Amino acid sequence: MDVGYLALVAGGVGVYWWRYLKTRTARGPKDPLFAPDAEIAMHVARHEARSRSQPLSALHVLYGLVQDEAFAAAIARVGGDAACVEDKLLADLGAPPDRDARPAEVGEMLNHAVVVARHNERLATCTDVWAYLAPSPDARRVLTACSVDPVALLYVLVHGIVDGAPSALVTREADVVLRNDDYTTREFVVELLRDVFDLPEAHAMARMEAAHGQGSAVLGRFAGDTARHKVAEARSRARAQGFPLRIEAESR
């Protein structure tokens, strides 16, 4: 919940990214932008693009991600088949080029992934890359063709559990707990807490900041049915915006 400011710094990192993309081989291992998993995925993506004499695109990057075991396992966890995704990607990459494609878009996506990772004092991972590649129409089309929900995939990668997995049985009363992630914006969370949980602006800001700083925050204690309804509405709004927000009702 820490990415609302990213547009202010994206330009500078974008220049760095394109310089990295063009000179990575000459520079060697110094100053890496990516963690080992994403570094391998990007190497595969760049190789696939070069071997086809194509500009790097979202499809090449997704192809690189699918070669990562953890990413492929996450696809399986949301009911998809990584082999189907790979076959679809290879078919699309072998088709005549799309004249309307914008290769620069992939640079913008990777730029955001690097900015988020750096802000959180780490290297960009495959999860970071997917978080900002997921809105790509080409990537979404491929996954949808293989029965994979792009947002559900991100949720598994971020939280390690399937979205909507049953939580502890909620009876008479339950605490509603908000958990932090690096991709849901602060602005969205505050708006959600105001609209769905009827929290005043200052209280919503305080709960959001608590979740960001401590990893989780209790939003309030509600009757069981009320808690379930509010959690369902919050999840629905978050998924509609492409955010992997995790919010749950928990009995004491």
Protein Blocks (a to p, Z undefined) as FASTA:
>chain_A
ZZlmmmmmmmmmmmmmmmmmmmmmmnomnhifbdfklmmmmmmmmmmmmmnopacdfklm
mmmmmmpmklmmmmmmnopafklmmmmmmmmmmpccdfkbcfklmmmmmmmmmmmmmmno
pacdfklmmmmmmmpmklmmmmmmnopafklmmmmmmnopaehiacdddffbccdddddd
fkbcfklmmmmmmmmnopafklmmmmmmmmmmnopacfbdcdfklmmmmmmmmmmmmmmn
opacdcddddZZ
